[in-house]
Amino acid sequence: MVFASGFLGGVNPGFEPWVALDNGGTFPLRPATNLNGGGNTNRSAVNASSSKAMVYPNPAADFLNISLENMEESEVLLSVVNTNGQTLMVSDMGIQSAGSQTLQLELNGIPTGTYFLRIQSGKDVQTTRFQVIR
């Protein structure tokens, strides 16, 4: 796996960080915002066009909370991806209404390490990095 940045084609081409996977694919990395203005934080914020998500605690032990603000009703899928690009877990959170809600993702069976949480809400896909500690 290689972390890189560059110009990617597709529906919304642009210059952004991405991971090159062994299988030839790519995995875009959306920037996370440090909400404390610097230093360590235990929350990561991710923004997209029609939804916003905040993931905490980070690092996590047994679960992640995902505070989601949907602009419209949409189905939400959460995926945990390891640094090799392998999807370890997919959780269908069902249809979530417009507005704010907090979802909880159990991390049972996920060993200590660094992972990416892929949040798919309707057509929007957001990705943030998190750590599991035991």
C-alpha positions as CSV (number, residue, x, y, z in Angstrom):
1,M,0.0,0.0,0.0
2,V,1.2,3.5,-0.8
3,F,-0.2,6.7,0.5
4,A,-0.1,9.4,-2.1
5,S,-1.8,12.5,-3.4
6,G,-2.6,13.4,-6.9
7,F,-5.1,14.1,-9.6
8,L,-7.8,11.4,-9.7
9,G,-10.4,11.1,-12.4
10,G,-14.0,10.1,-12.0
11,V,-17.2,12.0,-11.2
12,N,-15.5,14.6,-9.1
13,P,-11.9,14.7,-10.2
14,G,-9.5,16.7,-8.1
15,F,-6.2,16.8,-6.2
16,E,-6.6,14.8,-3.0
17,P,-4.8,12.2,-0.8
18,W,-5.4,8.6,-1.7
19,V,-4.1,5.1,-1.0
20,A,-2.9,2.9,-3.9
21,L,-4.0,-0.7,-3.2
22,D,-2.1,-3.8,-4.1
23,N,-4.9,-4.9,-6.4
24,G,-4.5,-1.7,-8.6
25,G,-7.4,0.1,-7.0
26,T,-7.4,3.3,-5.1
27,F,-9.0,4.4,-1.8
28,P,-9.6,8.1,-1.3
29,L,-8.8,9.6,2.0
30,R,-11.0,12.5,3.0
31,P,-9.3,15.0,5.3
32,A,-10.2,14.9,9.0
33,T,-10.5,18.0,11.1
34,N,-8.9,18.4,14.5
35,L,-11.7,19.9,16.5
36,N,-9.5,21.0,19.4
37,G,-7.4,23.4,17.2
38,G,-4.2,21.4,17.5
39,G,-2.5,18.6,19.5
40,N,-4.2,15.3,20.2
41,T,-7.9,14.9,19.8
42,N,-10.2,12.1,20.5
43,R,-12.8,13.1,17.8
44,S,-12.5,13.2,14.0
45,A,-14.9,15.3,11.9
46,V,-15.7,14.5,8.3
47,N,-17.7,16.7,6.0
48,A,-19.5,15.9,2.8
49,S,-22.0,17.6,0.6
50,S,-25.2,16.4,2.2
51,S,-24.1,14.9,5.5
52,K,-21.5,15.5,8.3
53,A,-20.1,12.9,10.6
54,M,-18.1,13.0,13.8
55,V,-16.4,9.8,15.0
56,Y,-15.3,9.3,18.7
57,P,-13.6,8.2,20.8
58,N,-10.4,8.0,18.8
59,P,-8.6,5.9,19.8
60,A,-11.4,3.5,20.6
61,A,-11.5,0.2,22.5
62,D,-14.8,-1.5,22.2
63,F,-17.0,0.8,20.1
64,L,-17.1,3.9,18.0
65,N,-19.8,6.6,18.2
66,I,-20.7,8.2,14.9
67,S,-22.6,11.5,15.2
68,L,-24.2,11.9,11.9
69,E,-26.0,14.9,10.5
70,N,-28.0,14.0,7.4
71,M,-29.4,16.7,5.2
72,E,-31.9,14.1,3.8
73,E,-33.2,10.7,4.7
74,S,-30.7,8.0,3.5
75,E,-29.4,4.5,4.0
76,V,-26.2,4.4,6.1
77,L,-23.5,1.7,5.7
78,L,-20.4,1.7,7.9
79,S,-17.3,-0.2,6.8
80,V,-14.1,-0.9,8.7
81,V,-11.1,-1.1,6.3
82,N,-7.6,-2.1,7.4
83,T,-4.4,-0.4,6.0
84,N,-4.1,-3.2,3.4
85,G,-7.4,-2.1,1.9
86,Q,-9.3,-5.2,3.2
87,T,-12.8,-4.6,4.4
88,L,-13.1,-6.3,7.9
89,M,-16.6,-5.3,8.8
90,V,-19.7,-3.9,7.1
91,S,-22.6,-2.7,9.2
92,D,-25.9,-1.7,7.6
93,M,-27.4,0.9,9.9
94,G,-30.6,1.1,7.9
95,I,-32.5,4.2,6.8
96,Q,-31.6,7.2,8.9
97,S,-33.8,10.2,8.8
98,A,-32.7,13.8,8.0
99,G,-31.3,15.5,11.0
100,S,-28.9,14.5,13.8
101,Q,-28.5,11.0,15.2
102,T,-25.7,9.1,16.9
103,L,-24.9,5.6,15.8
104,Q,-22.7,3.1,17.6
105,L,-20.4,0.6,15.9
106,E,-19.2,-2.4,18.0
107,L,-15.5,-3.2,17.4
108,N,-15.6,-6.8,18.6
109,G,-13.0,-8.9,16.8
110,I,-11.1,-5.9,15.5
111,P,-7.5,-6.1,16.8
112,T,-5.3,-3.2,18.0
113,G,-4.2,-1.1,15.0
114,T,-5.0,1.7,12.6
115,Y,-8.1,1.5,10.4
116,F,-10.3,3.6,8.1
117,L,-14.1,4.0,8.7
118,R,-16.0,4.4,5.5
119,I,-19.3,6.1,6.1
120,Q,-21.7,5.8,3.2
121,S,-24.9,7.9,3.6
122,G,-26.9,7.7,0.4
123,K,-24.6,8.7,-2.4
124,D,-22.1,10.4,-0.1
125,V,-19.0,8.5,1.0
126,Q,-16.8,9.8,3.8
127,T,-13.7,8.2,5.1
128,T,-11.8,8.9,8.4
129,R,-8.9,7.2,10.1
130,F,-9.2,5.7,13.6
131,Q,-7.2,3.6,16.0
132,V,-8.2,0.6,18.1
133,I,-6.4,0.1,21.4
134,R,-6.9,-2.8,23.8
